Amino acid sequence: MSEQKQTVAIVCGGGPAPGMNGVISAVTLEAHRQGWDVLGMYEGFSHLAKGEKKYIKLTDEDVSRIHLQGGCMLQMSRYNPTKKEEDLTAVVNTLKELGVTYLVTIGGDDTAFSSMTVAAHATKNGHPIRSVHVPKTIDNDLPLPEGIPTFGFETARALGAIEVANLMEDARTSNNRWYFVVAMGRTAGHLALGIGKAAGAPVTVIPEEFSADKIPLHQVVDVLIGSMIKQKAAGRSYGVAVVAEGVIEKIMEEDLKMLGDLALDEHGHIRYAELDFGDILKQQALRELDRLGVKMTIVDKEIGYELRCSSPIPYDIDYTRSLGYAAVHFLKEGNTGAMITIQKDGAVPMYFDDIKDPATGKTRVRRVNIDSAAYKISRGFMIRLEKEDLADESVAKAFKLSTAEMAKRYGYLFE
């Protein structure tokens, strides 16, 4: 490999995250210092899988200031080249024709799997390509060691917290108003929890707190109602509840189907992406509040898309430049097939075989550890109905129930 010109292809997959351009910039600048060419492939694997050569040969001038910008200069795609043998072959052949010897992918778990598969397929077919993956997602759900975020998460959390704090002030100013904010996080509640804690939201609900595989819809509603009325009993008839979007996948399908006509896939399963989860929670909560004789205004709102392409905060600028630099040196040292991470101020590769879920063949998902001190502290700051509240007459009075009725109605939450 050392006799031919070394060429790096950068491929960005999945959705955007603050700091994408920082990785592209760092990889390009450091690769050029090694004497390598750098090709930025447009729209992920989508064009490569069709045999199309849509790329830019990146120069230092192209990338020197992009680390300050949001979005992704190469644009992105969720196209998965591993589903069809012909797509995989087309990707490898196109990279070979371009003289690519190194592959740097930036993305989440699907892109990591694609990186590993493309490199292995290329090597198997006589065109060795070394690969390295830079983990990216505002969901923070890739299997890094606890306490180490994926890049983009801290920027998304910071901006999300500002938005929720503003909604808290609006709710306080309007009084008798609650906002139900559904935050991105399909498989884990990291972003919702991080936003809720930083903004001082009275309650945050994440999928990890429910141990059962499936739960009734009214259980989530009761958690929210408990917070709302307990807050009211303390003299504050307002607030914001942050709910991770992944909670909807915990809800029993029969409960959701009772709400009316739903979009189903070819297997008869609910298309969760087409549901307005915030509105569902709002309508169910208003019905329960009406039953209790409590008047409250609820406004539902989703946040996530407005966080993904924002300019990165200094933390993510520094972080992504370090990741890009480390990715190039990982390849330079003759390594391949790993996700690059920064741990204890050092670059640490995490090899795909070590982070792969044997059941799915893809990278494992990192969920919120509800036994951790971080979660317990977050939970401790929340205003939620607790077991001891069931016997508190002042709390029961706020619900317009007796303590016996309280225990009968809400006791199941603590079983």
C-alpha positions as CSV (number, residue, x, y, z in Angstrom):
1,M,0.0,0.0,0.0
2,S,2.9,2.3,0.7
3,E,3.9,2.4,-3.1
4,Q,0.7,3.9,-4.3
5,K,-0.8,7.3,-3.6
6,Q,-2.8,7.1,-0.4
7,T,-6.4,8.4,-0.7
8,V,-9.0,8.9,2.0
9,A,-12.7,8.8,1.3
10,I,-14.9,10.6,3.9
11,V,-18.5,9.3,4.1
12,C,-21.2,10.9,6.3
13,G,-24.2,8.7,7.2
14,G,-27.4,9.0,9.1
15,G,-28.7,12.4,10.4
16,P,-26.6,15.5,11.1
17,A,-25.1,16.4,14.5
18,P,-23.2,19.5,15.6
19,G,-19.5,19.0,14.8
20,M,-19.7,17.0,11.6
21,N,-17.7,19.7,9.8
22,G,-15.1,19.6,12.6
23,V,-14.3,16.0,11.9
24,I,-14.2,16.6,8.1
25,S,-11.9,19.5,8.6
26,A,-9.5,17.7,11.0
27,V,-9.3,14.5,8.9
28,T,-8.6,16.6,5.8
29,L,-5.9,18.8,7.3
30,E,-4.1,15.9,9.0
31,A,-4.3,13.6,6.0
32,H,-2.8,16.3,3.9
33,R,0.1,16.6,6.3
34,Q,0.7,12.9,5.7
35,G,0.7,13.6,1.9
36,W,-2.6,11.9,1.3
37,D,-5.5,13.0,-1.0
38,V,-8.9,13.4,0.6
39,L,-12.2,12.9,-1.2
40,G,-15.4,14.0,0.4
41,M,-18.2,11.8,-0.9
42,Y,-21.6,13.6,-1.2
43,E,-24.7,12.2,0.5
44,G,-23.3,9.2,2.3
45,F,-23.2,5.9,0.4
46,S,-26.2,6.7,-1.8
47,H,-24.2,7.6,-4.9
48,L,-21.5,5.1,-4.4
49,A,-24.0,2.3,-4.3
50,K,-25.2,3.4,-7.8
51,G,-21.6,3.5,-9.1
52,E,-21.8,7.3,-9.2
53,K,-18.6,9.4,-8.5
54,K,-20.1,12.4,-6.7
55,Y,-17.4,13.9,-4.6
56,I,-15.2,16.8,-3.9
57,K,-11.4,16.6,-3.7
58,L,-11.0,18.6,-0.5
59,T,-8.3,21.2,0.0
60,D,-7.1,23.0,3.1
61,E,-8.9,26.1,1.9
62,D,-12.2,24.2,1.7
63,V,-12.1,23.1,5.3
64,S,-10.0,25.6,7.2
65,R,-13.0,27.4,8.9
66,I,-15.8,24.9,8.6
67,H,-15.3,23.5,12.1
68,L,-17.2,26.5,13.3
69,Q,-20.3,25.8,11.2
70,G,-23.3,23.6,11.8
71,G,-24.7,21.1,9.3
72,C,-22.5,19.0,7.0
73,M,-20.7,20.3,4.0
74,L,-20.9,16.9,2.3
75,Q,-24.6,16.5,3.0
76,M,-25.8,13.2,4.3
77,S,-27.9,10.1,3.6
78,R,-29.3,7.1,5.5
79,Y,-28.7,4.9,2.5
80,N,-27.6,1.4,3.7
81,P,-25.3,-0.3,1.2
82,T,-25.2,-3.6,3.1
83,K,-28.8,-4.7,2.3
84,K,-28.1,-5.6,-1.3
85,E,-25.1,-7.5,-2.6
86,E,-25.1,-5.4,-5.8
87,D,-25.0,-2.2,-3.8
88,L,-22.1,-3.4,-1.7
89,T,-20.2,-4.4,-4.8
90,A,-20.9,-1.1,-6.5
91,V,-19.6,0.8,-3.5
92,V,-16.4,-1.2,-3.4
93,N,-15.8,-1.0,-7.2
94,T,-16.4,2.8,-7.2
95,L,-14.0,3.3,-4.3
96,K,-11.5,1.2,-6.1
97,E,-11.8,3.2,-9.3
98,L,-11.2,6.4,-7.3
99,G,-8.0,4.8,-5.8
100,V,-9.4,5.0,-2.3
101,T,-7.2,3.2,0.2
102,Y,-8.7,4.5,3.5
103,L,-12.3,5.0,4.5
104,V,-13.4,7.3,7.2
105,T,-17.1,7.1,8.1
106,I,-18.9,9.6,10.3
107,G,-22.2,8.5,11.7
108,G,-24.2,6.3,14.1
109,D,-24.6,2.6,14.5
110,D,-25.9,1.8,11.0
111,T,-23.0,3.8,9.4
112,A,-20.5,2.0,11.7
113,F,-21.9,-1.4,10.5
114,S,-21.7,-0.2,6.9
115,S,-18.1,0.9,7.4
116,M,-17.0,-2.4,8.7
117,T,-18.9,-4.3,6.0
118,V,-17.6,-2.2,3.1
119,A,-14.0,-2.5,4.2
120,A,-14.3,-6.3,4.7
121,H,-15.9,-6.7,1.3
122,A,-13.2,-4.7,-0.4
123,T,-10.4,-6.6,1.2
124,K,-12.1,-9.9,0.3
125,N,-12.2,-8.8,-3.3
126,G,-8.6,-7.9,-3.6
127,H,-8.7,-4.2,-2.9
128,P,-7.7,-3.7,0.7
129,I,-9.3,-0.7,2.3
130,R,-8.6,0.3,5.9
131,S,-11.5,1.8,7.7
132,V,-12.2,3.8,10.8
133,H,-15.5,5.1,12.2
134,V,-16.1,8.4,14.0
135,P,-19.2,8.0,16.3
136,K,-21.8,10.7,16.0
137,T,-25.3,11.1,17.3
138,I,-27.1,13.6,19.5
139,D,-28.9,10.6,21.0
140,N,-25.7,9.6,22.8
141,D,-26.6,6.0,22.4
142,L,-23.4,4.4,20.9
143,P,-21.6,2.1,23.2
144,L,-18.8,4.4,24.5
145,P,-17.8,4.0,28.2
146,E,-20.1,5.7,30.6
147,G,-19.5,9.4,31.0
148,I,-18.1,9.8,27.5
149,P,-20.6,11.4,25.1
150,T,-20.9,11.0,21.4
151,F,-20.0,14.2,19.6
152,G,-22.9,16.6,19.0
153,F,-24.7,15.5,22.2
154,E,-23.4,18.3,24.4
155,T,-24.3,21.0,21.8
156,A,-27.8,19.5,21.4
157,R,-28.2,19.3,25.2
158,A,-27.1,22.9,25.7
159,L,-29.4,24.3,23.1
160,G,-32.3,22.1,24.1
161,A,-31.9,23.2,27.7
162,I,-32.1,26.9,26.6
163,E,-35.3,26.1,24.7
164,V,-36.9,24.2,27.7
165,A,-35.8,26.9,30.1
166,N,-37.5,29.5,27.9
167,L,-40.7,27.4,27.9
168,M,-40.4,27.1,31.7
169,E,-40.5,30.9,31.9
170,D,-43.4,31.1,29.5
171,A,-45.3,28.6,31.5
172,R,-44.6,30.5,34.7
173,T,-45.6,33.8,33.1
174,S,-48.8,32.4,31.7
175,N,-49.5,30.3,34.8
176,N,-51.7,27.3,34.8
177,R,-49.8,26.1,31.7
178,W,-47.7,23.0,31.0
179,Y,-45.6,22.1,28.1
180,F,-45.1,18.5,27.0
181,V,-41.7,18.5,25.2
182,V,-40.9,15.3,23.2
183,A,-37.1,15.2,22.7
184,M,-35.3,13.0,20.1
185,G,-34.0,9.7,21.4
186,R,-35.6,6.7,19.7
187,T,-33.7,4.0,21.7
188,A,-32.4,5.8,24.7
189,G,-33.3,8.8,27.0
190,H,-29.9,10.5,27.3
191,L,-30.9,13.7,25.4
192,A,-34.2,14.1,27.2
193,L,-32.6,13.5,30.6
194,G,-29.7,15.9,29.9
195,I,-32.0,18.6,28.7
196,G,-34.5,18.2,31.5
197,K,-31.8,18.3,34.2
198,A,-30.0,21.2,32.8
199,A,-33.2,23.3,32.3
200,G,-34.6,22.4,35.7
201,A,-37.7,20.8,34.2
202,P,-40.0,19.4,36.9
203,V,-40.2,15.9,35.3
204,T,-38.4,14.0,32.6
205,V,-39.7,10.6,31.4
206,I,-37.4,8.1,29.6
207,P,-37.9,4.6,28.4
208,E,-35.3,3.1,30.6
209,E,-37.3,3.8,33.8
210,F,-39.9,1.3,32.8
211,S,-38.7,-2.3,33.4
212,A,-41.5,-4.0,31.5
213,D,-41.1,-4.5,27.8
214,K,-44.6,-2.9,27.2
215,I,-46.6,-0.7,29.5
216,P,-50.1,0.8,29.3
217,L,-50.4,4.4,28.0
218,H,-52.1,5.5,31.2
219,Q,-48.9,4.7,33.1
220,V,-47.0,7.4,31.3
221,V,-49.9,9.8,31.7
222,D,-50.2,9.1,35.4
223,V,-46.5,9.9,35.9
224,L,-47.1,13.2,34.1
225,I,-50.3,13.9,36.0
226,G,-48.6,13.1,39.3
227,S,-45.9,15.7,38.6
228,M,-48.4,18.3,37.5
229,I,-50.7,18.1,40.5
230,K,-47.8,17.7,43.0
231,Q,-46.3,20.9,41.5
232,K,-49.7,22.6,41.8
233,A,-50.0,21.5,45.5
234,A,-46.7,23.3,46.0
235,G,-48.2,26.5,44.6
236,R,-46.8,26.3,41.1
237,S,-49.5,25.6,38.5
238,Y,-47.1,25.4,35.6
239,G,-44.1,23.5,34.3
240,V,-42.5,21.6,31.5
241,A,-42.4,17.8,31.1
242,V,-39.6,16.4,28.9
243,V,-40.4,13.0,27.4
244,A,-38.0,10.9,25.3
245,E,-39.5,9.9,22.0
246,G,-38.5,6.3,22.6
247,V,-41.1,6.1,25.4
248,I,-43.7,5.6,22.6
249,E,-42.2,2.3,21.7
250,K,-42.8,1.1,25.2
251,I,-46.6,1.7,24.9
252,M,-48.8,-1.4,24.3
253,E,-49.9,-1.4,20.7
254,E,-53.5,-2.1,21.6
255,D,-53.6,1.1,23.6
256,L,-52.4,3.1,20.7
257,K,-54.7,1.4,18.2
258,M,-57.7,2.4,20.5
259,L,-56.9,6.0,19.6
260,G,-58.1,5.6,16.1
261,D,-56.8,4.8,12.6
262,L,-53.1,4.4,12.6
263,A,-50.6,3.9,9.8
264,L,-49.3,0.3,9.8
265,D,-46.3,-1.3,8.1
266,E,-46.5,-4.4,5.9
267,H,-46.3,-6.5,9.0
268,G,-49.2,-4.8,10.7
269,H,-47.0,-2.9,13.2
270,I,-47.6,0.7,14.0
271,R,-45.4,3.3,12.2
272,Y,-44.3,5.2,15.3
273,A,-42.7,8.0,13.2
274,E,-46.1,9.0,11.9
275,L,-47.6,9.4,15.4
276,D,-47.8,12.7,17.1
277,F,-46.7,11.4,20.5
278,G,-46.9,14.8,22.2
279,D,-50.5,15.3,21.1
280,I,-51.4,11.8,22.3
281,L,-50.0,12.5,25.7
282,K,-51.7,15.9,25.9
283,Q,-55.1,14.6,25.0
284,Q,-54.9,11.8,27.4
285,A,-53.6,14.0,30.2
286,L,-56.4,16.6,29.6
287,R,-59.0,13.8,29.9
288,E,-57.5,12.7,33.2
289,L,-57.2,16.2,34.6
290,D,-60.9,16.8,33.7
291,R,-61.8,13.6,35.5
292,L,-60.0,15.0,38.6
293,G,-61.7,18.4,38.2
294,V,-58.4,20.2,37.5
295,K,-58.2,22.9,34.8
296,M,-54.9,23.2,33.1
297,T,-53.6,24.2,29.6
298,I,-51.2,21.9,28.0
299,V,-49.1,22.7,24.9
300,D,-47.2,19.9,23.1
301,K,-43.9,20.5,21.3
302,E,-41.2,18.4,19.7
303,I,-37.5,19.4,19.7
304,G,-34.6,17.7,18.0
305,Y,-34.4,18.7,14.4
306,E,-33.6,22.3,15.3
307,L,-30.7,21.0,17.4
308,R,-29.0,18.8,14.9
309,C,-27.6,21.4,12.5
310,S,-26.7,24.1,14.9
311,S,-23.2,25.5,15.2
312,P,-21.2,23.4,17.7
313,I,-20.3,24.7,21.1
314,P,-16.5,24.9,21.9
315,Y,-16.7,21.4,23.6
316,D,-17.8,19.7,20.4
317,I,-15.4,21.8,18.3
318,D,-12.5,20.6,20.3
319,Y,-13.8,17.1,20.6
320,T,-14.4,16.6,16.9
321,R,-11.0,18.0,15.9
322,S,-9.4,15.5,18.2
323,L,-11.5,12.7,16.8
324,G,-10.6,13.6,13.2
325,Y,-6.9,13.8,14.0
326,A,-7.0,10.5,15.9
327,A,-8.8,8.8,13.0
328,V,-6.0,9.6,10.6
329,H,-3.3,8.4,12.9
330,F,-5.2,5.2,13.6
331,L,-5.1,4.5,9.8
332,K,-1.5,5.7,9.4
333,E,-0.4,3.1,12.0
334,G,-1.8,0.3,9.8
335,N,-5.0,-0.3,11.8
336,T,-8.5,-0.9,10.6
337,G,-12.0,-1.9,11.6
338,A,-12.6,0.3,14.7
339,M,-14.6,3.2,16.1
340,I,-12.2,5.9,17.3
341,T,-12.9,7.4,20.7
342,I,-11.2,9.8,23.1
343,Q,-10.9,8.5,26.6
344,K,-8.9,10.0,29.5
345,D,-7.3,12.5,27.0
346,G,-6.1,9.7,24.7
347,A,-7.3,8.1,21.5
348,V,-8.7,4.7,22.1
349,P,-10.0,2.5,19.2
350,M,-13.0,0.3,20.0
351,Y,-13.0,-2.6,17.5
352,F,-16.2,-3.5,15.8
353,D,-16.1,-7.1,17.0
354,D,-15.9,-5.9,20.6
355,I,-18.9,-3.6,20.4
356,K,-21.1,-5.7,18.2
357,D,-24.5,-7.0,19.5
358,P,-24.4,-10.8,18.7
359,A,-28.2,-10.8,18.3
360,T,-28.3,-8.1,15.6
361,G,-24.8,-8.0,14.2
362,K,-24.8,-4.2,14.6
363,T,-23.2,-2.1,17.3
364,R,-24.7,-2.3,20.7
365,V,-27.0,0.5,22.0
366,R,-26.0,2.4,25.1
367,R,-29.0,3.2,27.3
368,V,-29.3,5.3,30.4
369,N,-28.1,3.5,33.4
370,I,-30.9,4.1,35.9
371,D,-28.7,2.7,38.7
372,S,-26.0,5.3,38.1
373,A,-25.4,8.2,40.4
374,A,-26.0,10.6,37.5
375,Y,-29.5,9.3,36.9
376,K,-30.3,9.2,40.6
377,I,-29.3,12.8,41.0
378,S,-31.4,13.8,38.0
379,R,-34.3,11.8,39.4
380,G,-33.9,13.5,42.8
381,F,-34.3,16.9,41.4
382,M,-37.6,16.0,39.7
383,I,-41.1,16.9,41.1
384,R,-42.8,13.5,40.8
385,L,-45.3,11.6,42.8
386,E,-43.4,9.4,45.3
387,K,-44.6,6.4,47.2
388,E,-44.8,8.4,50.5
389,D,-47.1,11.0,48.8
390,L,-49.8,8.4,48.7
391,A,-50.3,8.8,52.4
392,D,-49.9,12.6,52.4
393,E,-53.3,14.2,53.0
394,S,-52.2,17.6,51.4
395,V,-51.1,15.8,48.2
396,A,-54.3,13.7,48.2
397,K,-56.3,16.9,48.6
398,A,-54.6,18.4,45.5
399,F,-55.8,15.3,43.6
400,K,-59.3,15.8,45.2
401,L,-58.9,12.3,46.5
402,S,-58.6,10.6,49.9
403,T,-55.4,9.0,50.8
404,A,-57.1,5.6,50.4
405,E,-58.2,6.6,47.0
406,M,-54.8,7.9,46.1
407,A,-53.2,4.6,47.1
408,K,-55.7,2.6,45.1
409,R,-55.4,4.8,42.0
410,Y,-51.7,5.4,41.9
411,G,-50.1,2.7,44.1
412,Y,-49.3,0.5,41.0
413,L,-46.7,3.1,39.9
414,F,-44.5,1.9,42.8
415,E,-44.9,-1.8,42.6
